Amino acid sequence: MQSETFHWISTFLEAQSAELGAATNTQLAYGRDLKDFDAFLARNSLDFATASRSDVESYLVYCDAQGLAKSTRARRLSAIKQLYRFAFEEGLRPENPAIQISGPGQDKRLPKILTVDEVDRLLDAARGSGRNARERLRNVCLMELLYATGMRVTELVGLPISATRGDPRLLLITGKGGKERMVPLSPPARVALAEWLEMRDVMDEEARVQRKPVSRFLFPSRGKSGFLTRHRFYLLIKDFSVAAGVDPAKVTPHTLRHAFATHLLANGADLRAIQTMLGHADVATTEIYTHVLEERLSELVLERHPLAQRGKDRMRDTTTPKGKMPTDQDS
């Protein structure tokens, strides 16, 4: 039974990778979720092939009782539904027991927002960080590229150096599922990139002299992946927040991505353009940032609309005491 379970999960993940181009992190998450579901079924003498709709629903109740967040439960159900859809299409099961099960939904939480001043302080902190000039140039380039492009942290740390050559006005980013998108670079980001590329050329020449392999990544590392890890960058950005006097709880690589989107939107950028630059498949995902636009429009109407001004005048008139003529100061 264990080998059959392994076959189901491994075959499903291989198909996800080959057909949909699922990222490694996505596949690992699917694998963890499906193993947890399998463990639940095994405790009830069941497996993927024999579980019914009620068994899947019982698992969701179990997850709820464990205190798991809605987002986690929704993700686990998504993995289960995709597994059974794959199993039905491949003939591993004659029916799909999860097809009509509705998920718990996800609470729409507004992202933590950094102000422009807070981002500026973080960038200044990066410029003063590091043990030497090499680390400082790397840190500034990391932060400037992240804020200028809104990249996901995995896209940033794994950026190939070939995508950055030639003083680019546009940066080619490979996102989820291998999808490519072009994002313009701001002048400060281009300067930071050019300075870091000069340092990278020095590093490559040193590697050649020592007969060591030259890294193909913009931000190389001696680790297994060959590039700076997400965890290492997470720790770096926390150090920057402390140095900048910005609450570390507010600062993650993803909040810089949020800052990129909200600051663009607040300054009049088109939602569809932001969707493209963020690499969102659906504009509905990008719409969470419209709360910024709503605040801006509300302020605009309250401060600039002639009817709003007329309403203020009426309120002022009604507060003038009876029998008193308004003075120049009143008007």
C-alpha positions as CSV (number, residue, x, y, z in Angstrom):
1,M,0.0,0.0,0.0
2,Q,2.9,2.3,0.8
3,S,4.5,1.7,-2.6
4,E,1.1,2.4,-4.3
5,T,0.8,5.7,-2.4
6,F,4.3,6.7,-3.4
7,H,3.5,5.9,-7.0
8,W,0.4,8.1,-6.9
9,I,2.2,11.1,-5.5
10,S,5.4,10.8,-7.5
11,T,3.5,10.3,-10.8
12,F,1.2,13.3,-10.0
13,L,4.2,15.6,-9.2
14,E,6.1,14.5,-12.3
15,A,3.0,15.4,-14.4
16,Q,2.7,18.8,-12.6
17,S,6.3,19.5,-13.4
18,A,6.2,18.4,-17.0
19,E,2.8,19.7,-18.1
20,L,2.3,22.8,-16.0
21,G,5.9,23.7,-15.2
22,A,5.2,23.7,-11.4
23,A,8.0,25.3,-9.5
24,T,10.1,23.2,-7.1
25,N,8.6,24.9,-4.0
26,T,5.1,24.2,-5.3
27,Q,5.8,20.6,-5.8
28,L,7.3,20.3,-2.3
29,A,4.2,21.9,-0.8
30,Y,1.9,19.5,-2.8
31,G,4.0,16.5,-1.6
32,R,3.8,17.5,2.0
33,D,0.1,18.1,1.9
34,L,-0.6,14.8,0.1
35,K,1.5,12.9,2.6
36,D,-0.4,14.4,5.5
37,F,-3.7,13.4,3.8
38,D,-2.3,9.9,3.2
39,A,-1.3,9.5,6.9
40,F,-4.9,10.5,7.9
41,L,-6.3,7.9,5.5
42,A,-3.9,5.2,6.7
43,R,-5.1,5.7,10.3
44,N,-8.5,4.8,9.1
45,S,-7.4,1.8,7.0
46,L,-7.9,3.7,3.7
47,D,-5.7,5.0,0.9
48,F,-6.0,7.3,-2.1
49,A,-7.7,4.5,-4.2
50,T,-10.4,3.7,-1.7
51,A,-11.2,7.1,-0.1
52,S,-14.6,8.5,-0.6
53,R,-16.0,12.0,-0.7
54,S,-17.0,11.8,3.0
55,D,-13.4,10.7,3.8
56,V,-12.0,13.8,2.1
57,E,-14.6,15.9,4.0
58,S,-13.6,14.2,7.3
59,Y,-10.0,15.1,6.6
60,L,-10.9,18.8,6.2
61,V,-12.8,18.6,9.5
62,Y,-9.8,17.1,11.1
63,C,-7.6,19.9,9.7
64,D,-10.0,22.5,11.1
65,A,-9.9,20.8,14.5
66,Q,-6.1,21.0,14.4
67,G,-6.4,24.7,14.3
68,L,-4.9,25.1,10.8
69,A,-5.5,28.4,9.1
70,K,-8.1,28.8,6.3
71,S,-5.3,29.3,3.8
72,T,-3.6,26.1,4.8
73,R,-6.8,24.1,4.6
74,A,-7.6,25.6,1.2
75,R,-4.2,24.7,-0.1
76,R,-4.5,21.1,1.1
77,L,-7.9,20.7,-0.5
78,S,-6.5,22.1,-3.7
79,A,-3.7,19.5,-3.7
80,I,-6.2,16.7,-3.1
81,K,-8.6,18.0,-5.8
82,Q,-5.7,18.2,-8.3
83,L,-4.5,14.7,-7.4
84,Y,-7.9,13.2,-7.9
85,R,-8.5,15.0,-11.1
86,F,-5.2,13.7,-12.4
87,A,-6.1,10.2,-11.1
88,F,-9.4,10.3,-12.9
89,E,-7.9,11.5,-16.2
90,E,-5.1,8.8,-16.0
91,G,-7.6,6.0,-15.2
92,L,-6.3,5.4,-11.7
93,R,-9.8,5.9,-10.3
94,P,-13.2,5.6,-12.1
95,E,-14.5,8.7,-10.4
96,N,-13.3,11.9,-8.7
97,P,-14.4,11.9,-5.0
98,A,-13.3,15.5,-4.4
99,I,-14.9,17.2,-7.5
100,Q,-17.9,18.7,-5.6
101,I,-16.2,19.6,-2.4
102,S,-16.0,23.3,-1.6
103,G,-13.1,24.7,0.2
104,P,-13.1,26.9,3.3
105,G,-12.1,30.0,1.2
106,Q,-9.4,32.4,2.2
107,D,-9.7,35.5,4.2
108,K,-8.8,38.5,2.1
109,R,-6.1,40.1,4.2
110,L,-4.6,43.4,3.1
111,P,-0.9,43.2,2.8
112,K,1.4,44.9,5.2
113,I,2.3,48.2,3.7
114,L,5.6,50.1,3.9
115,T,5.6,53.8,3.3
116,V,7.9,55.4,0.8
117,D,9.9,56.9,3.7
118,E,10.3,53.4,5.2
119,V,11.5,52.0,1.9
120,D,14.0,54.8,1.5
121,R,15.4,54.1,5.0
122,L,15.7,50.4,4.2
123,L,17.7,51.3,1.0
124,D,19.9,53.6,3.0
125,A,20.5,50.8,5.6
126,A,21.5,48.5,2.8
127,R,24.1,51.0,1.6
128,G,25.7,51.0,5.0
129,S,25.6,47.3,5.5
130,G,28.1,44.5,5.0
131,R,31.6,43.6,6.1
132,N,33.2,45.0,2.9
133,A,32.5,46.9,-0.3
134,R,31.6,43.7,-2.1
135,E,28.7,42.9,0.3
136,R,27.5,46.4,0.3
137,L,27.2,46.5,-3.5
138,R,25.4,43.2,-3.5
139,N,23.0,44.3,-0.7
140,V,22.1,47.6,-2.5
141,C,21.6,45.8,-5.8
142,L,19.3,43.2,-4.1
143,M,17.2,45.9,-2.5
144,E,17.0,48.2,-5.5
145,L,16.1,45.4,-7.9
146,L,13.4,44.1,-5.5
147,Y,11.7,47.5,-5.0
148,A,12.1,48.5,-8.6
149,T,10.6,45.3,-10.1
150,G,8.4,43.7,-7.5
151,M,10.0,40.4,-8.1
152,R,9.2,37.4,-5.9
153,V,12.2,36.6,-3.7
154,T,12.9,33.3,-5.5
155,E,13.0,35.1,-8.8
156,L,15.4,37.7,-7.4
157,V,17.9,35.4,-5.7
158,G,17.9,32.9,-8.6
159,L,18.3,35.6,-11.3
160,P,20.9,34.5,-14.0
161,I,23.6,37.1,-14.7
162,S,22.9,36.7,-18.4
163,A,19.5,38.4,-17.9
164,T,21.2,41.6,-16.7
165,R,23.9,42.3,-19.2
166,G,24.0,45.3,-21.5
167,D,22.7,48.0,-19.2
168,P,19.1,46.9,-19.6
169,R,16.2,49.2,-19.4
170,L,14.0,46.1,-19.1
171,L,14.7,43.1,-17.1
172,L,13.6,39.6,-18.3
173,I,12.2,37.7,-15.3
174,T,11.3,34.0,-15.3
175,G,8.4,33.5,-12.9
176,K,6.1,30.7,-11.8
177,G,5.6,27.9,-14.3
178,G,8.5,29.2,-16.4
179,K,6.5,32.2,-17.6
180,E,8.6,35.1,-18.7
181,R,7.8,38.8,-18.3
182,M,9.6,42.1,-18.9
183,V,9.8,44.7,-16.1
184,P,11.3,48.1,-16.5
185,L,14.2,49.2,-14.2
186,S,14.3,52.5,-12.4
187,P,17.4,54.7,-12.8
188,P,18.6,53.9,-9.2
189,A,18.2,50.2,-9.8
190,R,20.2,50.4,-13.1
191,V,23.0,52.2,-11.3
192,A,23.1,49.6,-8.5
193,L,23.0,46.8,-11.0
194,A,25.9,48.3,-13.1
195,E,28.0,48.7,-10.0
196,W,27.4,45.2,-8.8
197,L,28.1,43.8,-12.3
198,E,31.5,45.5,-12.2
199,M,32.2,43.7,-9.0
200,R,30.8,40.4,-10.4
201,D,33.3,40.7,-13.3
202,V,36.1,41.0,-10.8
203,M,34.8,38.0,-8.9
204,D,34.6,36.0,-12.1
205,E,38.2,36.9,-13.1
206,E,39.4,35.8,-9.6
207,A,37.6,32.5,-10.1
208,R,39.3,31.9,-13.5
209,V,42.7,32.7,-12.1
210,Q,42.1,30.2,-9.3
211,R,40.7,27.7,-11.9
212,K,37.4,27.7,-10.2
213,P,34.0,27.5,-12.0
214,V,32.4,30.9,-12.8
215,S,28.8,31.3,-11.4
216,R,26.0,31.9,-13.8
217,F,23.9,33.6,-11.1
218,L,23.8,37.3,-10.4
219,F,24.0,36.7,-6.6
220,P,26.2,33.6,-6.3
221,S,26.7,31.6,-3.2
222,R,28.9,28.6,-2.1
223,G,25.8,26.7,-1.1
224,K,24.2,23.7,-3.0
225,S,21.9,25.9,-5.0
226,G,24.7,28.1,-6.3
227,F,22.9,31.3,-5.5
228,L,21.9,33.3,-2.4
229,T,19.2,31.5,-0.5
230,R,15.8,33.0,0.3
231,H,16.5,32.4,4.0
232,R,19.8,34.3,3.8
233,F,18.1,37.2,2.1
234,Y,15.3,37.1,4.7
235,L,17.8,37.5,7.5
236,L,19.6,40.3,5.6
237,I,16.4,42.3,5.2
238,K,15.6,41.9,8.9
239,D,19.1,43.4,9.7
240,F,18.3,46.3,7.3
241,S,15.0,47.0,9.1
242,V,16.7,47.1,12.5
243,A,19.4,49.5,11.2
244,A,16.7,51.6,9.5
245,G,14.5,51.9,12.6
246,V,11.6,50.2,10.8
247,D,9.5,47.6,12.6
248,P,11.1,44.2,11.6
249,A,7.6,42.6,11.9
250,K,6.6,44.7,8.9
251,V,9.6,43.9,6.7
252,T,10.0,40.8,4.6
253,P,11.1,40.4,1.0
254,H,7.3,40.1,0.1
255,T,6.4,43.4,1.8
256,L,8.9,45.1,-0.7
257,R,6.9,43.4,-3.5
258,H,3.7,44.8,-1.9
259,A,5.4,48.3,-1.6
260,F,6.3,48.2,-5.3
261,A,2.6,47.6,-6.3
262,T,0.9,49.9,-3.8
263,H,3.3,52.8,-4.5
264,L,2.8,52.5,-8.2
265,L,-1.0,52.3,-7.9
266,A,-1.1,55.2,-5.5
267,N,0.8,57.3,-8.1
268,G,-1.7,56.5,-10.9
269,A,-0.3,53.3,-12.5
270,D,-2.7,51.1,-14.4
271,L,-3.9,47.9,-12.5
272,R,-3.3,45.7,-15.6
273,A,0.2,47.0,-16.0
274,I,0.9,46.2,-12.4
275,Q,-0.6,42.7,-12.9
276,T,1.8,42.1,-15.8
277,M,4.9,43.4,-13.9
278,L,4.0,41.2,-10.8
279,G,3.4,38.2,-12.9
280,H,-0.1,37.5,-11.7
281,A,-2.1,35.2,-13.9
282,D,-5.4,36.7,-12.8
283,V,-6.0,40.4,-12.3
284,A,-8.2,39.4,-9.3
285,T,-5.0,38.7,-7.4
286,T,-3.7,42.2,-8.1
287,E,-7.0,43.8,-7.0
288,I,-6.1,43.4,-3.4
289,Y,-4.0,46.6,-3.9
290,T,-6.9,48.7,-5.0
291,H,-7.6,49.6,-1.4
292,V,-4.8,52.1,-1.9
293,L,-6.5,53.5,-4.9
294,E,-9.8,53.7,-3.1
295,E,-8.2,55.7,-0.3
296,R,-6.7,58.1,-2.9
297,L,-10.0,58.5,-4.7
298,S,-11.9,59.1,-1.5
299,E,-9.5,61.8,-0.5
300,L,-9.6,63.3,-4.0
301,V,-13.5,63.5,-3.9
302,L,-13.6,64.9,-0.4
303,E,-11.0,67.5,-1.0
304,R,-11.5,68.6,-4.6
305,H,-15.1,67.9,-5.7
306,P,-17.2,71.1,-5.9
307,L,-20.2,69.4,-4.3
308,A,-18.1,68.4,-1.3
309,Q,-16.9,72.0,-1.0
310,R,-20.5,73.2,-1.2
311,G,-21.4,70.8,1.6
312,K,-18.6,72.3,3.8
313,D,-20.0,75.8,3.1
314,R,-23.5,74.7,4.2
315,M,-22.2,73.1,7.4
316,R,-20.3,76.3,8.2
317,D,-23.5,78.3,7.5
318,T,-25.6,76.1,9.9
319,T,-23.1,76.6,12.7
320,T,-23.5,80.5,12.5
321,P,-25.6,81.5,15.5
322,K,-29.1,82.9,14.7
323,G,-29.3,86.7,14.6
324,K,-25.6,87.0,13.9
325,M,-24.4,88.3,10.6
326,P,-21.4,86.4,9.2
327,T,-18.3,88.5,9.3
328,D,-15.4,88.5,6.9
329,Q,-13.7,86.0,9.2
330,D,-16.7,83.7,9.1
331,S,-16.8,83.8,5.3
